[in-house]
């Protein structure tokens, strides 16, 4: 059983943005790489990325980080909750799970530490 796992939700099509958000650069790194590195840096293992739209692009971009990938085949007709549930199925047995959409790239280490120190069945910043 994993003490801490990570789950990144990256199945959406970024339709309102006009560009694929997970691959947009923020200070020299893509959004999704920043999220993945934050989770790995917090000690999450495994980290699962739920992909959909441009899944192969994301897998290729993150292959060096040792992440797991699961593809939401119905990404265009489902909601983020469906991707969350799909990802959680891959993490059965994990005691705690850090969850983040792929387009929230500026979470600070102090925020992660505060979340991990907090008690509760569900903790959010």
N, C-alpha and C positions, 0 to 999 in steps of 0.2 A: 504494500500500500504506500502510495506517495504521500508525503507530509504536505507538500505544496505543489500544485499544478497550475498551469496557465492556459487560458483560453482566449484566442483572438478571433473576433468576428469580422470576416472580410469577404462576405459573399455578395454584397450589394453591387449595384451597377452605377452608383454615383450619378444618377440621372439629373438631379438638381444642380450638381456642381459643373457639369459639362466636361469634366476630366476625371480620370480614375483616381480617386482620393488616396488610396493606400500607397500609390507610387509617386505622389507629389513630394517634392523635396522640401525639407524643413532644416535649415542650417546644415546643409551638406549631406543629409541622410534622408531616405524616404520615410514617410509617416509610419508605415508598417514595420520597417526595420527598427525604428526608435522604440515602438511598442514591444517588439519581440526582444530587443536587447534589454529593455527595462525589466521584462518578466524573467529573462535568464539571469540578469544581475541580481534579482531578488531571491534567486535560488529555486525558481519554479522548474520542476522536471517531472513529467514531460510538459512541454508547451504544445498545444494543439491549435492549428489555424484552420478555421472553417472557411473554405473558399467557395466560389461560385463563378461569377463573372471574372474572366481573365485568371482563372485558377492556375493555369500552367505558368503564366507570367510570374505570379506570386511565388509558386514553388521554386522556380528557377532562381528568382531573386534572393530567396531566403535559404537555399539549400545548404549553405555553409554553416548554418546555426544549429543543425541537428533537431529541427522541429518535426512534429508529426502533422500531416495534412489530412483533412477529410473534406470531401466535395459535396456541397449541397446541390444535388442535381436539379432541384426545383427552385433555385435561387430567384428566378424572375417572378415567380408567382407566390412566394412565401415571404414571411416577415422575419425580422431579426430574431424573434423568439424561437422560431423554428430552427435557425442556425445554432442558437444557444443550446437548445435541447439536443440537437445532433452532436454538438461538441461535447456536452456533458456525458453523453453515452460512451464516449471514448475515454472518459476519465473516471469511470466507476472505481470506487475504492480510494480516491484521493480525499484526504482529510479536509483540505482547504483548496479553493480555486480562485486565482486572480482572473477576473474577466474584464476585457476591454474591447471596444470596437477598434478597428484598425486605424481610424482617423482621429485618435486622441493621442497625439505624439509627445505632448509636453508634460507628462506626469513626472513629478519630481520624486527622487528617492525617499525624501522625508515623508511624502504622502503615502508611498508604499509601506514604509516602516510603520507609520501610524495605523494604517489599515490592518497590517499583520499583528500589531500589538493589541488591537481592539477585540473585545469579547462580543459574541453574538452569532446567531445563525446566518445573518446576512448583514454585512457591513459595507457602507458606501461612503465616499468622501463627501 
